[in-house]
Amino acid sequence: MKDMLNIAGPVVEASGVDLVFQTNDGPVQALKDVNLLIGKGEFVSFIGPSGCGKTTFLRCVAALETPTGGTLMVNGMTAEAARKARAYGYVFQAAGLYPWRTISGNIRLPLEIMGFSRAEQDERVARVLELVELGGFGNKYPWQLSGGMQQRASIARALAFDADILLMDEPFGALDEIVRDRLNEEVLRLWNRTQKTILFVTHSIPEAVYLSTKIVVMSPRPGRITDVIDSPLPRERPLDIRDSREFIEIAHRVREGLRAGHGDGV
């Protein structure tokens, strides 16, 4: 992984990133001095308490927010340029599917906007439906699918135009534990098959440890990085790896980082 980073350069490079929101009650510092390198093909989870800037940083990468200090580069260009180059797909907390469109129609929407031909739309929709194990459900409507299946459709939509980076903002937070475990396994398989770089926001320590090659622990506002943990776990991870000594040790370090961040928060 480090060799890939050195050869290709980082996919995301944050240097001294600050973000201050101006509100009626005065300025609010959402991010403070964030420094981070993310290499190609990494699975990076961001974990921390509510309001620590996890989602805000993801939105900065997506050029949905603009830092007020420091520099942020995505694929060697500004975040705004990366957005125009369609460098990423974004999966939000809610599936956000249009109820009047079929699942295929929802996945097809960004391809229509981007001007892909009908034949290429059909090919891409069919491919990503199979990729997220929804083959045969393309003609269903969102209300006919479970919550977990709707989130898989949302992931398929983000993958449809084949961006190198996948941004996932707590996509499984509202799902029950059994469905969440299943989707965690599916996301790992998807990551292994596509080799994409994934930035993943979560509040769950087990989820962060299970999924990630790198875990970024953040403090309460102003959002700062208190620890960056490179995972020693193998790329292939059955669910029962969560009972291993290595897994438990990483989870303990994440928990300690969260406690330390609370102690330092202002």
Summary of the structure (lengths in Angstrom):
residues: 266
radius of gyration: 18.5
end to end distance: 35.2
largest distance: 56.1
contacts: 862
relative contact order: 0.17
helix: 42%
strand: 24%
